[in-house]
């Protein structure tokens, strides 16, 4: 007698049931700016910090954890991401003002923090409007643009580690350097307190408008992952890429932007493998032409198809 096939147990069946939302085999591609890539084995959207903390505390040690922000500087490989992918939404997106400081949930868009500061005539956070991501990601990588960076304005931050413990730290404890913080790799930032100064609302609004105009003029607004490679010391990545003849270079539906060649774009049906392979070809050509090894700024996660 033929044995009946049994369904393979899914990771989600091993996990505790949080108050937030757990989804099995959740598509991630549509949640990234590239609009391509595979699914999360399990996607978790915690209800609040306590929900996140208790869920992590009960999570089996062998289950990998990946944090997804707004998906702006991210490439999800076509095979998807094993383990649990965490996305901070809803209660993690609030932005408020306390005196001359702005308190933001880690899931809040950098732009929304800049706009909140503008509405309260607080200056010094305009540069955030030029960073296409969330505050949590900006803290973790000392995000910066247009003459400012998080390390210059961060007062303190809160995070939850892989064991579920909650940490509250001052900015000085995070060991910031260029596009980097020394925070433990397993920390998930949940909120940040930023320092601002009283300013003229019209001048603040004008600066935000200037940044938006500069981005519109110089950067593609298509399906892109933002700045692809870190600027090497003494060089600009886009100049090296242009000098290696890569402007407009194409692989399938993946293309080096003709508008700003440190941007890769998805023309419509590019796979994550196409985009990553194109990036590697750019790195190869730049190294051959200039002797400089470009390093990825875009975060690449997951497994190949």
C-alpha positions in Angstrom: 0.0 0.0 0.0 1.4 3.4 -1.0 2.2 5.7 1.8 0.5 9.1 1.7 2.7 12.0 1.2 2.9 14.3 4.2 3.2 18.1 3.9 6.6 19.4 4.9 6.3 21.5 8.1 6.7 25.2 7.6 8.9 27.5 9.7 5.8 29.5 10.7 4.5 26.5 12.6 7.5 26.6 15.0 7.0 30.2 16.0 5.2 31.7 18.9 2.1 33.7 17.9 2.7 37.4 18.5 0.1 40.2 18.6 1.5 41.5 15.3 1.2 39.9 11.9 3.0 36.8 10.8 2.8 35.8 7.1 4.4 32.7 5.5 6.1 33.0 2.1 5.4 36.7 1.8 6.6 38.4 -1.4 9.4 40.8 -0.8 10.1 42.1 -4.3 7.1 44.4 -4.4 8.2 45.9 -1.0 11.6 47.0 -2.5 12.4 49.9 -4.8 13.8 47.5 -7.4 10.5 45.6 -7.5 12.1 42.3 -7.9 13.3 39.4 -5.8 12.0 36.3 -3.9 9.8 35.9 -0.8 10.4 35.9 2.9 10.1 32.5 4.5 8.2 34.3 7.2 7.4 38.0 7.4 6.8 39.6 10.9 5.3 43.0 11.5 5.4 43.5 15.2 2.6 45.5 17.0 5.0 47.4 19.2 8.4 47.2 20.9 7.1 44.8 23.6 5.7 42.5 20.9 9.0 42.5 19.0 11.0 41.9 22.2 8.9 38.9 23.4 8.8 37.4 19.9 12.6 37.5 19.6 13.0 36.2 23.1 11.0 33.1 22.1 12.5 32.6 18.7 14.5 29.4 18.2 18.3 30.1 18.0 18.6 28.4 14.6 16.2 30.8 12.9 17.8 33.7 11.0 16.5 37.2 11.5 16.6 39.9 8.8 15.3 43.5 9.1 13.7 45.2 6.2 13.2 48.9 6.1 11.5 50.7 3.2 13.5 48.6 0.7 15.2 51.6 -0.9 18.8 50.5 -0.8 18.2 46.7 -0.9 18.3 43.9 -3.4 16.5 40.7 -2.4 17.9 37.7 -4.3 15.5 35.6 -6.4 15.5 32.6 -4.0 14.1 34.7 -1.2 15.2 35.1 2.4 15.2 32.2 4.9 14.1 32.6 8.4 12.1 35.6 9.7 12.1 39.0 8.0 11.0 41.8 10.3 9.4 45.0 9.1 8.7 47.8 11.5 5.4 49.6 10.5 2.4 51.2 12.2 3.4 52.0 15.8 7.0 52.4 14.7 6.3 55.3 12.3 5.3 58.0 14.7 7.2 61.3 14.7 6.9 63.9 17.5 8.6 67.0 18.8 9.8 67.6 22.3 11.3 71.0 22.8 14.2 71.3 20.2 14.4 67.5 19.7 12.5 65.2 17.3 11.6 61.7 18.5 11.0 59.2 15.7 10.0 55.6 15.4 12.6 53.5 13.4 10.0 52.8 10.7 9.4 56.5 10.0 10.6 57.7 6.6 13.6 60.1 6.8 11.6 62.5 4.7 8.8 62.6 7.2 11.2 63.4 10.0 12.5 66.3 8.0 9.0 67.6 7.2 7.9 67.3 10.8 11.0 69.4 11.9 10.1 71.9 9.2 6.5 72.2 10.5 7.9 73.1 13.9 10.5 75.5 12.6 13.4 73.3 13.6 16.5 73.4 11.5 19.4 70.9 11.1 17.5 67.9 9.8 16.8 69.1 6.3 19.5 66.6 4.9 17.2 63.7 6.0 14.8 64.6 3.1 17.6 63.5 0.7 17.9 60.0 2.2 15.4 57.5 0.7 15.0 55.2 3.7 13.8 54.9 7.3 15.3 56.4 10.5 16.2 52.9 11.8 18.3 52.2 8.8 19.9 55.7 8.9 21.0 55.1 12.5 22.3 51.6 11.8 24.5 52.8 8.9 25.0 56.5 9.9 23.1 57.6 6.8 23.9 60.9 5.3 23.3 63.2 2.3 23.7 66.8 1.3 26.2 67.8 3.9 24.6 66.0 6.9 24.7 62.6 8.6 22.9 61.0 11.5 26.0 61.1 13.8 25.8 64.9 13.8 22.2 65.0 15.1 21.5 61.8 17.0 21.0 62.3 20.8 20.1 58.7 21.7 18.5 55.6 20.3 16.6 52.4 21.4 17.1 48.9 20.0 16.1 45.3 20.7 18.7 42.6 20.3 18.3 39.0 19.1 17.5 37.7 22.6 14.8 40.3 23.0 16.6 42.6 25.4 15.9 46.3 25.0 18.9 48.7 24.9 18.9 52.5 25.3 22.1 54.2 24.2 23.6 57.6 23.7 24.9 58.5 20.3 28.5 58.5 21.6 28.2 54.8 22.4 27.4 53.8 18.8 31.0 54.4 17.4 29.9 56.2 14.2 32.1 56.4 11.2 31.4 57.0 7.5 28.2 55.1 6.6 28.8 52.8 9.6 28.0 52.4 13.2 29.6 50.0 15.7 26.2 48.8 17.0 26.0 45.0 17.4 24.8 43.3 14.2 21.8 41.8 15.9 20.4 45.1 17.1 17.1 46.2 15.6 16.7 49.9 16.2 13.2 50.9 17.2 13.4 54.6 17.8 15.7 57.6 17.8 15.9 61.1 19.4 17.4 63.8 17.1 18.8 67.2 18.0 17.6 70.2 16.0 17.8 74.0 16.5 15.2 76.7 16.2 15.2 78.2 12.7 13.3 80.1 10.1 10.5 78.0 8.6 10.8 79.5 5.1 14.5 78.9 5.0 14.1 75.3 6.2 11.4 74.7 3.5 13.6 76.3 0.9 16.5 74.0 1.8 14.3 70.9 1.6 13.0 72.1 -1.8 16.6 72.6 -3.0 17.5 69.0 -2.0 14.4 67.6 -3.7 15.3 69.5 -6.9 18.9 68.3 -6.8 17.8 64.7 -6.4 15.3 65.1 -9.3 17.9 66.6 -11.6 20.7 64.1 -10.8 19.1 60.8 -9.9 16.7 58.5 -11.7 13.3 58.1 -10.1 12.7 54.7 -11.7 13.0 51.2 -10.2 16.4 51.7 -8.5 18.2 50.8 -5.3 19.7 54.2 -4.9 23.5 54.7 -4.7 25.0 51.3 -5.7 28.6 51.6 -4.6 30.4 53.4 -1.8 32.6 56.3 -2.8 36.2 55.0 -2.5 38.6 57.3 -0.6 39.7 60.1 -2.9 37.2 59.1 -5.6 33.6 59.4 -6.7 32.1 56.1 -7.6 30.1 57.5 -10.5 33.2 59.0 -12.1 35.1 55.7 -11.9 32.1 53.9 -13.5 31.7 56.5 -16.2 35.5 56.3 -16.9 35.2 52.6 -17.3 32.6 53.0 -20.0 29.7 51.6 -18.0 27.2 54.4 -18.4 24.1 52.8 -20.0 25.6 49.3 -19.7 22.8 46.7 -19.8 22.2 43.1 -18.8 18.7 41.9 -19.6 16.4 44.4 -18.2 19.0 45.7 -15.7 20.9 48.8 -16.7 23.4 51.3 -15.4 21.5 54.6 -15.3 22.5 57.0 -18.0 21.4 59.9 -15.7 23.6 58.9 -12.8 25.8 55.9 -13.4 26.2 54.9 -9.7 22.6 53.9 -9.9 21.4 50.5 -11.3 17.8 50.4 -12.6 15.2 47.8 -13.4 13.8 48.6 -16.8 10.8 46.3 -16.1 11.5 42.6 -15.8 15.0 42.4 -14.5 15.7 39.6 -12.0 17.7 40.2 -8.9 20.4 38.0 -10.5 20.5 40.3 -13.5 21.0 43.4 -11.3 23.6 41.8 -9.1 25.5 40.4 -12.1 25.5 43.8 -13.8 26.9 45.4 -10.6 29.7 42.8 -10.5 30.5 43.5 -14.1 30.7 47.2 -13.3 33.1 46.4 -10.4 35.2 44.2 -12.7 35.5 46.9 -15.4 36.3 49.7 -12.9 39.0 47.6 -11.3 40.5 46.8 -14.7 40.4 50.4 -15.8 41.4 52.2 -12.6 42.8 49.7 -10.2 40.1 50.7 -7.7 37.8 48.0 -6.1 34.3 49.3 -5.7 32.4 48.1 -2.6 28.7 47.6 -2.7 26.6 50.1 -0.8 23.3 48.4 -1.7 22.5 45.7 0.8 22.1 42.3 -0.9 20.2 39.6 1.0 18.8 36.1 0.5 19.7 33.2 -1.7 19.9 32.8 -5.5 17.1 31.0 -7.3 
